[in-house]
């Protein structure tokens, strides 16, 4: 691996051009110039991670996919069972996925997992009843995450448009604030 070169310049445009050139050399497409240094660095790091650590990424994706597979039955039964332990397991799964994916710099996937985690958190807190509509949204979210994982593995990117399902999640979160709180005993404790 090439040692990092440090270039001290006063003009940020030169630094931006250098980062773009390095990414193009690594065959990564930079779709737009990002204003903040943090995002530029993140894009660069993500490209380097994909080159140098594909095995780690693949293992993380495999682990995250297994986690999703392990909760499908729990999500399907959430409407009828309403068990706090099952809800906690689902919550922990989305939290774990969010944390792991964000460490690799895949912000879109991490943000999406965070929104799903927020919905499950509302169920845990008794503010949202897991009816058939909510369970359907959670199942669609599982499918969306699985697709994002495949994109990360195959293309090194999580840039897929997830706005449709994200809007459903936002609706659930905003709709809660308009409703009366659910009775806290809607979840069974065993």
C-alpha positions as CSV (number, residue, x, y, z in Angstrom):
1,X,0.0,0.0,0.0
2,X,1.2,3.5,-0.9
3,X,2.2,5.7,2.0
4,X,0.0,8.7,2.5
5,X,1.4,12.0,1.2
6,X,0.7,15.2,3.1
7,X,0.3,18.3,1.0
8,X,0.2,21.7,2.7
9,X,-1.6,24.2,0.6
10,X,-3.7,27.3,1.2
11,X,-6.2,26.6,-1.5
12,X,-8.9,24.0,-0.6
13,X,-9.7,23.6,-4.3
14,X,-6.3,22.0,-4.9
15,X,-7.0,19.5,-2.0
16,X,-10.4,18.7,-3.4
17,X,-9.0,18.1,-6.9
18,X,-6.3,15.9,-5.5
19,X,-8.9,13.8,-3.6
20,X,-11.0,13.5,-6.8
21,X,-7.9,12.5,-8.8
22,X,-7.0,9.8,-6.3
23,X,-10.6,8.4,-6.3
24,X,-10.7,8.4,-10.1
25,X,-7.3,6.5,-10.1
26,X,-8.9,4.0,-7.7
27,X,-11.8,3.8,-10.2
28,X,-14.3,5.3,-7.8
29,X,-16.7,7.8,-9.2
30,X,-17.2,11.0,-7.3
31,X,-20.7,12.1,-8.3
32,X,-20.4,15.6,-6.9
33,X,-18.0,17.8,-5.0
34,X,-19.0,17.8,-1.4
35,X,-18.4,21.0,0.5
36,X,-17.4,19.6,3.9
37,X,-14.0,18.1,4.6
38,X,-15.7,15.4,6.7
39,X,-17.7,14.1,3.7
40,X,-14.7,14.2,1.4
41,X,-12.6,12.3,3.8
42,X,-15.4,9.8,4.3
43,X,-15.8,9.2,0.6
44,X,-12.0,8.7,0.4
45,X,-12.0,6.3,3.3
46,X,-14.9,4.4,2.0
47,X,-13.0,3.9,-1.3
48,X,-9.9,2.7,0.5
49,X,-11.9,0.4,2.7
50,X,-13.5,-1.2,-0.2
51,X,-10.1,-1.8,-1.8
52,X,-8.2,-2.9,1.3
53,X,-10.9,-4.5,3.5
54,X,-13.4,-6.2,1.2
55,X,-13.2,-9.4,3.3
56,X,-14.1,-7.5,6.4
57,X,-17.0,-5.8,4.6
58,X,-18.2,-9.1,3.3
59,X,-18.1,-10.7,6.7
60,X,-20.0,-7.7,8.2
61,X,-22.6,-7.9,5.5
62,X,-23.0,-11.7,6.0
63,X,-23.3,-11.2,9.8
64,X,-25.9,-8.4,9.3
65,X,-27.9,-10.5,6.8
66,X,-27.9,-13.4,9.3
67,X,-29.2,-11.0,12.0
68,X,-32.0,-9.9,9.7
69,X,-32.9,-13.5,8.9
70,X,-33.0,-14.3,12.6
71,X,-35.8,-11.7,13.3
72,X,-38.1,-12.3,10.3
73,X,-40.3,-14.7,12.3
74,X,-40.2,-12.3,15.3
75,X,-41.4,-9.4,13.2
76,X,-44.1,-11.6,11.6
77,X,-45.4,-12.6,15.1
78,X,-45.0,-9.1,16.6
79,X,-48.7,-8.2,15.9
80,X,-50.1,-11.1,17.8
81,X,-47.4,-11.9,20.4
82,X,-46.5,-8.4,21.5
83,X,-43.8,-9.8,23.8
84,X,-41.3,-7.2,25.2
85,X,-38.4,-9.7,24.8
86,X,-39.1,-10.2,21.1
87,X,-39.4,-6.4,20.7
88,X,-36.1,-5.9,22.5
89,X,-34.4,-8.5,20.2
90,X,-35.7,-6.7,17.1
91,X,-34.6,-3.4,18.5
92,X,-31.1,-4.7,19.3
93,X,-30.7,-6.2,15.8
94,X,-31.4,-2.8,14.1
95,X,-29.2,-1.0,16.6
96,X,-26.3,-3.4,15.9
97,X,-26.7,-3.2,12.1
98,X,-26.8,0.6,12.4
99,X,-23.7,0.7,14.4
100,X,-21.7,-1.8,12.3
101,X,-22.6,-0.2,8.9
102,X,-21.9,3.3,10.1
103,X,-18.4,2.3,11.2
104,X,-17.7,1.5,7.5
105,X,-19.0,4.8,6.4
106,X,-22.2,3.7,4.7
107,X,-24.3,6.6,6.0
108,X,-27.4,6.0,3.9
109,X,-27.8,2.4,5.0
110,X,-26.9,3.4,8.6
111,X,-29.5,6.2,8.6
112,X,-32.1,3.9,7.2
113,X,-31.4,1.3,9.9
114,X,-31.6,4.1,12.5
115,X,-35.1,5.1,11.3
116,X,-36.3,1.5,11.6
117,X,-34.8,1.4,15.0
118,X,-36.7,4.5,16.0
119,X,-40.0,2.8,14.9
120,X,-39.2,-0.3,17.0
121,X,-38.3,2.0,19.9
122,X,-41.8,3.5,19.8
123,X,-43.2,0.0,20.0
124,X,-40.9,-0.8,23.0
125,X,-42.0,2.4,24.7
126,X,-45.7,1.6,24.2
127,X,-46.3,4.6,21.9
128,X,-47.0,2.5,18.8
129,X,-49.0,-0.6,18.5
130,X,-47.5,-3.1,16.1
131,X,-50.6,-3.6,13.9
132,X,-50.5,-5.2,10.4
133,X,-49.5,-1.9,8.8
134,X,-46.5,-1.4,11.1
135,X,-45.5,-5.1,10.7
136,X,-45.7,-4.7,6.9
137,X,-43.4,-1.6,7.1
138,X,-40.9,-3.5,9.2
139,X,-40.9,-6.4,6.7
140,X,-40.4,-4.0,3.8
141,X,-37.6,-2.4,5.9
142,X,-35.9,-5.8,6.2
143,X,-36.0,-6.3,2.5
144,X,-34.7,-2.8,1.9
145,X,-31.7,-3.4,4.2
146,X,-31.0,-6.7,2.5
147,X,-30.9,-4.9,-0.9
148,X,-28.7,-2.2,0.5
149,X,-26.3,-4.9,1.8
150,X,-26.2,-6.5,-1.6
151,X,-25.4,-3.1,-3.1
152,X,-22.6,-2.5,-0.6
153,X,-21.1,-6.0,-1.3
154,X,-21.5,-5.8,-5.1
155,X,-20.9,-2.1,-5.9
156,X,-19.3,-0.7,-2.8
157,X,-22.2,1.8,-2.5
158,X,-25.4,2.3,-0.6
159,X,-26.7,5.0,-3.0
160,X,-30.0,3.2,-3.9
161,X,-33.1,5.3,-3.7
162,X,-35.0,4.2,-0.5
163,X,-37.2,7.3,-0.3
164,X,-40.4,5.4,-0.6
165,X,-39.9,3.2,2.4
166,X,-38.2,6.0,4.3
167,X,-41.3,8.1,3.8
168,X,-43.4,5.4,5.3
169,X,-41.0,5.3,8.3
170,X,-41.2,9.1,8.7
171,X,-44.9,8.9,8.5
172,X,-45.0,6.4,11.3
173,X,-42.8,8.6,13.5
174,X,-44.7,11.8,12.8
175,X,-48.1,10.2,13.0
176,X,-47.3,9.0,16.6
177,X,-47.1,12.6,17.8
178,X,-50.7,13.2,16.6
179,X,-52.2,10.2,18.4
180,X,-53.0,9.6,22.1
181,X,-50.4,7.5,23.9
182,X,-50.9,3.7,23.8
183,X,-51.5,2.0,27.2
184,X,-48.1,0.9,28.4
185,X,-49.3,-2.7,29.0
186,X,-49.8,-3.5,25.3
187,X,-46.6,-5.6,25.5
188,X,-46.6,-8.8,27.5
189,X,-43.8,-9.5,29.9
190,X,-43.0,-13.1,30.5
